[in-house]
Amino acid sequence: MRTLSVQAIPYPLQLVLFTVAIAGIHGIGMSLAYTGTGLTQVWSPSGLTILLLFLMGRHIVPAVLAGTAVSFLIFLPSVPAALLLACVASLEALLGAFLLRRSEFDPGLRSLRDVGRLIVMSGAVSTAAGALLGSVIHSLLVVPDEPFQPLNILLWWMGNLVGVIVLTPALCLLTAPWTGQWGRRRVAEFALLMIAAGILSAVVFNGAAVTSGFTFHVVFILFPLAVIASVRFGIIGAVSAVFVIALNAVLSVATGAGLFAADSYAASILLVDLFVLMLGATALSLASLAEERNSADQTVRNSEERYRLVTERTGQLVYDYDIATGSILWGGAVHEVTLYGPEEFRTIGVDQWLEHVHPDDRSGAEEQMNRAMRERTELRMEYRFRRKDGSYVDVLDRGTYLYRSNGAAEAYRLLGTMADITLQNTIFRRLRESEERFRVLIEKSADGIMLMDKRGMIIFVSPSAERIIGYTPEELLGTSIFTILHPSEAKRYTYRFGRLTVEYERSQHLFGRFRHRSGAWVHIEGMVTNLFNNPGVNAFVANFRDVTGRIEAEDRLRRSLQEKEILLKEVHHRVKNNMQVISSLLNLQTASRTETEAVAMVRESRDRVKSMALIHEILYQSDDLASVDFAAYIRQLTASLQRSFGPRAASVTITVKVGRVLLGMDEAVPCGLIINELVSNALKYAFPRGRSGTITVSMKQLRSSTVRLSVSDTGTGMPAKRPAGGSLGLRIVRALTEQLHGTIDTGPGPGTVVTIEFPNHRHAAV
């Protein structure tokens, strides 16, 4: 349903606008027609109200009722009559809109059918009902003293019908979308034609005032203007011409002069209404026929243009072969296929066409044409065609024979197309070569290839799979993959296939065992990919290879590595035991000596040996034989040192703050000796005469592959006067720090703080 743009306006304001418009148009008609003679109007708002209700719907009825009521109240002395006539006008509009809607009326008036629906449904039927009721009410309430005249019904009906014929098409044009494109010349031509129609109709209708020689028949000279406007400009021309001529005709009646002047006012109204109705119906009918013809012509032109574009863009040459005369009409992509111009190729008949067919294909082409005609089948053949430059192209020729009767043995006509398929044939040939190449690759591949459906049923097996699992492709086709998969792995792969089913273009790693035809289990490795979204494959694709030899080699290597790890642990165990023996010998040595200084030196040497032995013990107990977990090592080392000093260290608390630091053997032994020296020095010198305090050992791995070791105490601090080069312990610490390629720093008190930073080669390797 078409709608007016005013629907965007609030509903109350719509009612006001439509009420004013209807009252104004109705008032104009009443002012032109009402003469006090008892006759009703000749210019009715029916054309406006019917179209409004058709376009806008029934919710505009209050505006129709109010607008007509206002006009009737102004021009009629009886209020009841005015209100009743307004109700009749509203019912007339409702009936007309209903009939138009039921008949599927198109306001564009592009066809004669729509013009007929307007004249009959909206004009004749609905206005006849309104005229009948309106004239009766008018006679009973407005002029009750005058006798009822049936002629009034006819005049009322024709007046309303004129309003529909003239006003409704004009309103349809205003509401319908404009699709035309006029240039300046066409606009000027239209304007001149309308001016001529206005001037000539004004002269003709007021002819009696201009010259007494005019007769009524002269009005028919206006018909050619309306016809020209209708044929030349379609509906727009017809509506405009009819409106201009009808307006002058009605105005001439209102003045009581002109060609339509008669003995009675009723006769004048009758004459002008008949003229306008004939003019409007003729012009609208001719315009709709012209629109239909133009539309049909445009459709044909569009169809021809589409056909031409399709044939040219698809590279098809179209032909019409008259078998009796041997002549051929050519069209379509003539130049694209033959390199001849369209005019050059028009002279090519069947004999010349055969001369352009490759000699090796000529006899075959003739045979296929004759066989297709005899068997009444579609002609389809391929041959090589010589183009203007002498080169040959592959052509696909398809045609249909036409026969004069069902029993005719020979056809009289052949309609067909020729298309250059050289490129397609080249592509197909390359595809075949590619397929052959891939077939050889699959057959000669060392990997096996299987295709399976969603249930795991094997639908393709490459010949190379036989070398891996011993089964021929024929033996595996139609069987389930789970029949050759190891039972212990079936559940795992059932789950994997289930997940893979809903994940297109996804792959799962394939690693398991297939049963060989001999009964042995073969280790295989590969990938399974979901290609069900690929119409060319539509399956699971499994690529696998035999890795039994690799698995066996890995097992041998693993066993060899385990043996070496056991041997290395045993070495660490033996080294640790030997160091324990050295430590025990040093203990025996201190037991036989009474010199305090000598005993202290031996004890220090024993502690150093213990710190190194502890590293070998930790490595012996660890799964990682290449590095030492220093957090556990420091805790055990400091605890051992505290026990070594006995009651002297009972009042000292040793705190260890070490994260996870892994050191290799080259760093672990020197670092352990450094901690041994620094903690021993703190226990000996930092807390004299049983003084209590805390020794803190911290170690952490920095981001730059550097380890920071710090040993601090809360004791008395280093003495102000120290021997040149420091004590033996500090010299050992500096020597070990240099061995680690590190730096040492003794920070400020209270107590003593020694910080060492050195690179961790184990961390850099990781």
NURODO-237389 format. One record per residue (C-alpha): residue in one letter; x, y, z. Coordinates in pm, whole numbers, padded with zeros to 5 digits, always signed. Example, Ala and Ser with C-alpha at 12.3 -4.5 7.8 and 13.67 -1.06 7.14 Angstrom:
2
A+01230-00450+00780 S+01367-00106+00714 
//
This chain:
766
M+00000+00000+00000 R+00134+00345-00095 T+00139+00601+00185 L+00161+00977+00192 S+00457+01144+00352 V+00218+01332+00585 Q+00192+01014+00791 A+00496+01140+00976 I+00275+01426+01107 P+00090+01364+01439 Y-00258+01223+01387 P-00457+01522+01525 L-00269+01758+01295 Q-00335+01521+01001 L-00707+01543+01067 V-00692+01923+01074 L-00496+01944+00748 F-00721+01701+00561 T-01036+01867+00697 V-00924+02206+00565 A-00826+02059+00225 I-01154+01871+00180 A-01363+02168+00293 G-01175+02400+00057 I-01209+02179-00251 H-01571+02101-00171 G-01639+02467-00121 I-01490+02554-00458 G-01713+02299-00627 M-02022+02422-00443 S-01946+02783-00527 L-01913+02702-00894 A-02226+02494-00917 Y-02479+02613-00665 T-02714+02860-00830 G-03020+02841-00611 T-03201+02635-00870 G-03211+02323-00657 L-02939+02153-00857 T-02650+01991-00673 Q-02278+02047-00734 V-02097+01959-01052 W-01750+01959-00895 S-01738+01716-00600 P-01457+01627-00357 S-01514+01260-00436 G-01186+01235-00624 L-00998+01360-00317 T-01180+01172-00042 I-01180+00832-00215 L-00805+00847-00285 L-00729+00972+00067 L-00907+00678+00225 F-00742+00439-00022 L-00394+00569+00059 M-00424+00659+00427 G-00683+00415+00559 R-01007+00446+00753 H-00858+00660+01028 I-00899+00965+00798 V-01281+00924+00791 P-01328+01193+01063 A-01150+01444+00839 V-01372+01349+00542 L-01684+01383+00754 A-01577+01713+00910 G-01455+01869+00582 T-01770+01793+00383 A-01992+01893+00679 V-01824+02235+00704 S-01877+02297+00332 F-02240+02184+00333 L-02313+02394+00644 I-02182+02703+00464 F-02381+02653+00143 L-02700+02481+00265 P-02969+02638+00490 S-03059+02309+00660 V-02820+02183+00926 P-02965+01827+00935 A-02937+01811+00557 A-02576+01930+00569 L-02482+01667+00827 L-02663+01387+00645 L-02503+01484+00313 A-02162+01483+00487 C-02234+01129+00608 V-02332+01029+00253 A-02006+01175+00116 S-01808+00979+00377 L-01990+00653+00293 E-01931+00719-00076 A-01557+00763-00010 L-01540+00449+00207 L-01713+00242-00062 G-01487+00374-00338 A-01167+00311-00138 F-01287-00039-00044 L-01360-00129-00407 L-01022+00005-00524 R-00840-00188-00255 R-01023-00511-00332 S-00948-00475-00704 E-00573-00425-00631 F-00572-00080-00787 D-00229+00075-00861 P-00229+00458-00827 G+00048+00473-01086 L-00217+00415-01361 R+00040+00234-01574 S-00213-00004-01730 L-00556+00016-01892 R-00685-00220-01624 D-00604+00033-01348 V-00774+00314-01545 G-01082+00094-01581 R-01080+00017-01209 L-01067+00390-01133 I-01352+00479-01366 V-01576+00186-01276 M-01499+00105-00909 S-01429+00454-00779 G-01629+00656-01033 A-01934+00473-01152 V-02026+00247-00859 S-01944+00446-00545 T-02052+00786-00684 A-02380+00637-00810 A-02461+00526-00456 G-02366+00869-00320 A-02570+01050-00586 L-02880+00843-00515 L-02874+00903-00138 G-02759+01265-00167 S-03028+01370-00415 V-03303+01210-00206 I-03185+01386+00112 H-03151+01713-00083 S-03505+01692-00214 L-03655+01604+00126 L-03470+01851+00348 V-03327+02131+00132 V-03607+02195-00124 P-03908+02008+00019 D-04151+02241-00160 E-04025+02150-00506 P-04121+01822-00671 F-03854+01552-00682 Q-03683+01532-01023 P-03503+01207-01121 L-03278+01419-01342 N-03112+01546-01026 I-02976+01197-00952 L-02814+01183-01296 L-02665+01530-01263 W-02537+01460-00912 W-02382+01129-01023 M-02217+01281-01330 G-02081+01569-01122 N-01922+01331-00876 L-01792+01114-01159 V-01629+01417-01320 G-01457+01491-00989 V-01314+01137-00983 I-01207+01138-01349 V-01031+01475-01327 L-00910+01511-00968 T-00816+01154-00868 P-00556+01096-01146 A-00395+01431-01063 L-00369+01333-00696 C-00234+00991-00797 L+00049+01159-00982 L+00129+01373-00678 T+00149+01072-00445 A+00319+00826-00683 P+00703+00833-00703 W+00847+01011-01007 T+01054+00770-01220 G+01095+00969-01540 Q+01394+01173-01655 W+01305+01468-01876 G+01549+01695-02045 R+01499+02065-02106 R+01361+02009-02453 R+01096+01768-02330 V+00999+02000-02045 A+00962+02289-02290 E+00753+02078-02527 F+00523+01975-02240 A+00482+02333-02121 L+00397+02461-02473 L+00142+02185-02520 M-00032+02267-02189 I-00035+02640-02272 A-00185+02564-02612 A-00450+02342-02452 G-00537+02615-02201 I-00562+02894-02458 L-00749+02693-02719 S-00998+02550-02467 A-01064+02896-02322 V-01136+03030-02671 V-01352+02732-02768 F-01565+02723-02452 N-01627+03097-02463 G-01674+03096-02840 A-02014+03257-02831 A-01863+03559-02663 V-01579+03576-02915 T-01755+03492-03239 S-02103+03379-03319 G-01977+03135-03581 F-01875+02866-03326 T-02097+02562-03281 F-02095+02286-03020 H-01905+02051-03251 V-01599+02271-03236 V-01518+02133-02888 F-01393+01817-03051 I-01089+02001-03187 L-00960+01978-02828 F-00947+01600-02841 P-00632+01590-03060 L-00450+01799-02799 A-00544+01552-02526 V-00453+01259-02750 I-00113+01409-02835 A-00045+01480-02468 S-00147+01125-02373 V+00060+00951-02638 R+00360+01181-02609 F+00381+01218-02231 G+00176+00927-02096 I-00032+00960-01781 I+00125+01294-01688 G+00028+01442-02024 A-00325+01299-02015 V-00399+01414-01660 S-00259+01762-01718 A-00442+01816-02048 V-00774+01689-01912 F-00741+01907-01601 V-00671+02224-01802 I-00949+02165-02056 A-01203+02055-01792 L-01130+02360-01578 N-01211+02594-01868 A-01522+02394-01949 V-01657+02417-01593 L-01575+02787-01567 S-01766+02850-01891 V-02074+02682-01743 A-02044+02885-01424 T-02061+03207-01632 G-02370+03085-01813 A-02218+03156-02153 G-02007+02974-02409 L-02067+02662-02616 F-02225+02474-02323 A-02494+02739-02268 A-02836+02573-02304 D-03203+02650-02238 S-03167+02518-01884 Y-02883+02508-01636 A-02932+02132-01604 A-02876+02084-01975 S-02555+02291-01958 I-02427+02080-01669 L-02520+01763-01855 L-02334+01874-02167 V-02015+01975-01990 D-02012+01660-01775 L-02054+01436-02080 F-01775+01620-02259 V-01535+01600-01964 L-01616+01234-01904 M-01554+01146-02272 L-01235+01352-02278 G-01102+01209-01950 A-01184+00846-02027 T-01033+00875-02377 A-00717+01050-02263 L-00654+00822-01965 S-00718+00508-02171 L-00483+00620-02448 A-00219+00718-02193 S-00238+00382-02015 L-00215+00201-02348 A+00087+00413-02439 E+00243+00337-02100 E+00182-00036-02151 R+00330-00021-02499 N+00633+00173-02379 S+00673-00066-02089 A+00648-00364-02325 D+00894-00205-02566 Q+01129-00129-02279 T+01096-00485-02155 V+01180-00616-02502 R+01474-00376-02529 N+01595-00475-02186 S+01556-00841-02272 E+01746-00796-02597 E+02014-00596-02421 R+02046-00860-02145 Y+02057-01134-02409 R+02325-00945-02600 L+02527-00875-02286 V+02496-01235-02167 T+02609-01377-02496 E+02892-01128-02534 R+03012-01141-02173 T+02997-01522-02164 G+03183-01540-02495 Q+02902-01713-02685 L+02836-01671-03054 V+02467-01721-03140 Y+02351-01852-03476 D+02027-01923-03665 Y+02089-02173-03946 D+01829-02200-04224 I+01890-02555-04347 A+01703-02514-04676 T+01899-02211-04796 G+02225-02277-04611 S+02230-01920-04478 I+02319-01841-04119 L+02233-01539-03907 W+02509-01467-03655 G+02498-01267-03334 G+02649-01237-02988 A+03023-01252-02929 V+03121-01284-03297 H+03449-01095-03265 E+03549-01261-02937 V+03517-01611-03085 T+03623-01560-03450 L+03817-01228-03454 Y+03594-01128-03749 G+03384-00813-03729 P+03003-00865-03713 E+02960-00728-04065 E+03237-00950-04205 F+03084-01261-04053 R+02734-01199-04188 T+02838-01348-04524 I+02954-01675-04367 G+02716-01957-04469 V+02724-02324-04386 D+02985-02401-04655 Q+03218-02126-04536 W+03163-02238-04178 L+03274-02593-04268 E+03586-02452-04432 H+03678-02289-04098 V+03647-02620-03912 H+03980-02799-03870 P+04022-03062-04146 D+04069-03339-03891 D+03740-03244-03718 R+03529-03160-04024 S+03388-03502-04107 G+03314-03574-03742 A+03126-03244-03706 E+02910-03317-04011 E+02836-03669-03885 Q+02731-03542-03541 M+02502-03279-03696 N+02328-03537-03918 R+02294-03788-03632 A+02146-03528-03395 M+01889-03430-03662 R+01793-03792-03733 E+01764-03888-03367 R+01599-03557-03268 T+01851-03500-02990 E+02038-03193-02877 L+02341-03112-03089 R+02656-03102-02878 M+02999-03125-03031 E+03350-02993-02991 Y+03583-02904-03274 R+03864-02669-03365 F+03765-02349-03547 R+03998-02134-03758 R+03983-01768-03669 K+04057-01469-03888 D+04426-01465-03793 G+04463-01833-03888 S+04486-01966-03533 Y+04256-02243-03410 V+04043-02235-03096 D+03849-02513-02928 V+03476-02454-02972 L+03175-02606-02795 D+02879-02605-03035 R+02532-02665-02886 G+02209-02643-03083 T+01847-02747-03118 Y+01675-02854-03441 L+01326-02728-03531 Y+01085-02946-03730 R+00774-02841-03920 S+00576-03138-03789 N+00622-03426-03550 G+00664-03670-03834 A+00912-03466-04037 A+01236-03652-04104 E+01444-03343-04161 A+01460-03020-03967 Y+01420-02684-04135 R+01613-02479-03882 L+01896-02506-03629 L+01933-02263-03339 G+02249-02281-03137 T+02552-02123-02976 M+02927-02150-03021 A+03159-02083-02727 D+03536-02064-02713 I+03642-02333-02464 T+04014-02324-02530 L+04084-02194-02182 Q+03852-02451-02022 N+04014-02735-02214 T+04356-02610-02111 I+04244-02599-01749 F+04088-02946-01769 R+04403-03082-01928 R+04614-02931-01653 L+04373-03066-01392 R+04407-03415-01538 E+04783-03379-01535 S+04767-03253-01177 E+04544-03542-01075 E+04783-03787-01236 R+05074-03619-01061 F+04905-03638-00721 R+04799-03997-00785 V+05159-04094-00848 L+05273-03899-00542 I+05018-04076-00323 E+05103-04419-00461 K+05478-04365-00431 S+05469-04182-00099 A+05646-04341+00196 D+05356-04232+00418 G+05029-04420+00427 I+04706-04225+00357 M+04359-04325+00470 L+04019-04159+00428 M+03746-04240+00682 D+03383-04140+00728 K+03241-04008+01055 R+03195-04362+01188 G+03560-04441+01132 M+03492-04668+00831 I+03780-04673+00582 I+03675-04544+00237 F+04019-04503+00077 V+04367-04648+00136 S+04679-04553-00054 P+04892-04839-00193 S+05182-04716+00021 A+04989-04824+00334 E+05044-05188+00236 R+05418-05146+00289 I+05350-05025+00646 I+05078-05258+00778 G+05076-05537+00521 Y+04708-05513+00421 T+04610-05438+00062 P+04371-05146+00002 E+04098-05391-00100 E+04126-05575+00234 L+04084-05253+00437 L+03805-05082+00239 G+03476-05093+00428 T+03636-05195+00759 S+03663-04983+01073 I+03989-04817+01169 F+03941-04964+01518 T+03983-05318+01386 I+04356-05254+01326 L+04411-05011+01617 H+04560-05147+01939 P+04279-05222+02191 S+04445-05020+02467 E+04433-04708+02246 A+04082-04751+02101 K+03907-04556+02379 R+04148-04263+02351 Y+04104-04232+01976 T+03725-04273+01998 Y+03721-03956+02212 R+03960-03776+01973 F+03751-03860+01667 G+03440-03740+01850 R+03596-03400+01918 L+03741-03377+01569 T+03398-03437+01412 V+03275-03089+01510 E+03602-02906+01441 Y+03645-02856+01066 E+03995-02803+00929 R+04137-02912+01266 S+04399-03184+01310 Q+04484-03433+01582 H+04822-03593+01636 L+04816-03963+01558 F+05051-04182+01759 G+04977-04544+01837 R+05002-04899+01712 F+04845-05069+01411 R+04818-05442+01379 H+05028-05571+01090 R+04882-05837+00866 S+05138-06076+01016 G+04992-06013+01363 A+05279-05794+01491 W+05215-05444+01624 V+05359-05155+01421 H+05422-04818+01583 I+05283-04540+01364 E+05285-04160+01384 G+05102-03896+01180 M+04805-03656+01171 V+04427-03692+01136 T+04248-03392+00978 N+03874-03318+00953 L+03796-03226+00590 F+03421-03287+00592 N+03361-02924+00492 N+03564-02983+00174 P+03322-03127-00084 G+03609-03279-00278 V+03721-03488+00022 N+03433-03506+00275 A+03620-03738+00513 F+03877-03773+00788 V+04223-03780+00629 A+04493-03975+00814 N+04860-03952+00712 F+05085-04197+00898 R+05429-04352+00880 D+05606-04647+01040 V+05815-04529+01339 T+05878-04872+01492 G+06253-04843+01433 R+06265-04499+01590 I+06065-04611+01895 E+06295-04909+01944 A+06603-04684+01910 E+06455-04442+02165 D+06393-04730+02404 R+06754-04843+02369 L+06876-04487+02421 R+06650-04444+02724 R+06782-04765+02882 S+07140-04657+02808 L+07073-04316+02967 Q+06927-04479+03276 E+07236-04697+03307 K+07462-04391+03279 E+07256-04202+03538 I+07291-04494+03777 L+07664-04507+03710 L+07701-04129+03766 K+07506-04150+04091 E+07734-04428+04201 V+08035-04206+04122 H+07893-03926+04334 H+07825-04177+04610 R+08181-04304+04597 V+08323-03948+04597 K+08103-03859+04893 N+08220-04171+05080 N+08586-04093+05007 M+08540-03741+05139 Q+08370-03882+05447 V+08679-04100+05499 I+08900-03789+05469 S+08678-03607+05715 S+08698-03899+05956 L+09079-03907+05926 L+09089-03537+06004 N+08873-03600+06310 L+09117-03866+06426 Q+09402-03624+06362 T+09243-03356+06585 A+09184-03612+06858 S+09559-03687+06882 R+09665-03319+06886 T+09659-03081+07179 E+09768-02759+07006 T+09462-02533+06982 E+09570-02362+06659 A+09649-02691+06487 V+09317-02842+06597 A+09129-02538+06463 M+09305-02561+06127 V+09227-02930+06095 R+08863-02867+06192 E+08835-02595+05927 S+08980-02831+05668 R+08734-03099+05780 D+08440-02856+05739 R+08558-02767+05393 V+08572-03132+05298 K+08225-03184+05444 S+08084-02892+05237 M+08212-03059+04918 A+08095-03403+05025 L+07749-03264+05095 I+07720-03152+04732 H+07793-03503+04606 E+07543-03646+04854 I+07267-03411+04726 L+07348-03498+04364 Y+07338-03867+04449 Q+06987-03827+04593 S+06862-03598+04313 D+06698-03690+03981 D+06889-03405+03811 L+07257-03498+03807 A+07362-03179+03625 S+07267-02920+03890 V+07234-02875+04265 D+06925-02737+04439 F+07110-02482+04653 A+06824-02401+04891 A+06835-02751+05041 Y+07213-02757+05028 I+07259-02432+05227 R+07016-02545+05497 Q+07204-02873+05544 L+07546-02698+05530 T+07463-02429+05788 A+07308-02687+06020 S+07624-02902+05993 L+07849-02602+06070 Q+07640-02504+06372 R+07671-02858+06509 S+08045-02852+06437 F+08098-02553+06666 G+07902-02713+06947 P+07804-02507+07258 R+07990-02207+07124 A+07725-02160+06855 A+07422-02255+07068 S+07321-01890+07123 V+07349-01802+06750 T+07049-01830+06515 I+07118-01908+06150 T+06848-01789+05905 V+06843-01912+05545 K+06658-01708+05278 V+06711-01886+04950 G+06472-01920+04656 R+06490-02192+04396 V+06846-02159+04264 L+07005-02434+04051 L+07383-02438+04012 G+07606-02663+03810 M+07901-02847+03960 D+08147-02576+03845 E+07958-02314+04047 A+07825-02530+04332 V+08160-02640+04486 P+08321-02292+04502 C+07994-02137+04621 G+07959-02403+04893 L+08316-02336+05013 I+08246-01960+05021 I+07940-02010+05240 N+08139-02249+05459 E+08415-01989+05512 L+08182-01692+05574 V+07950-01874+05815 S+08249-02033+05999 N+08417-01690+06039 A+08091-01544+06176 L+08053-01830+06426 K+08417-01793+06541 Y+08461-01415+06559 A+08126-01228+06546 F+07986-01348+06879 P+08263-01355+07147 R+08205-01496+07497 G+07872-01662+07417 R+07707-01350+07281 S+07377-01419+07104 G+07295-01302+06754 T+07178-01394+06405 I+07358-01506+06091 T+07157-01463+05767 V+07240-01643+05445 S+07041-01525+05141 M+07072-01620+04778 K+06853-01536+04479 Q+06861-01562+04103 L+06856-01224+03927 R+06697-01171+03589 S+07030-01116+03416 S+07142-01479+03476 T+07336-01359+03781 V+07327-01506+04133 R+07352-01280+04437 L+07486-01446+04756 S+07482-01251+05082 V+07608-01359+05427 S+07547-01112+05711 D+07556-01122+06090 T+07456-00901+06381 G+07791-00950+06561 T+08077-00720+06647 G+08178-00658+06288 M+08521-00675+06131 P+08812-00544+06340 A+08944-00200+06257 K+09298-00336+06221 R+09322-00635+05991 P+09634-00812+05869 A+09752-00725+05520 G+09559-00925+05264 G+09302-01032+05528 S+09262-01358+05709 L+09303-01696+05545 G+08926-01737+05525 L+08878-01408+05339 R+09165-01488+05103 I+08998-01821+05027 V+08665-01638+04966 R+08830-01389+04727 A+09009-01668+04542 L+08688-01866+04505 T+08500-01552+04391 E+08759-01498+04118 Q+08716-01862+04020 L+08343-01791+03980 H+08422-01475+03775 G+08223-01277+04033 T+08256-00967+04247 I+08272-00929+04625 D+08157-00641+04839 T+08168-00593+05213 G+07885-00363+05310 P+07857-00135+05618 G+07748-00263+05961 P+07614-00314+06208 G+07781-00649+06203 T+07937-00783+05887 V+07776-00805+05541 V+07949-00981+05254 T+07777-00980+04914 I+07899-01179+04615 E+07752-01172+04262 F+07855-01421+03995 P+07714-01549+03664 N+07506-01867+03666 H+07595-02062+03353 R+07334-02322+03435 H+07055-02058+03426 A+07184-01913+03097 A+07177-02257+02938 V+06817-02312+03045 
//
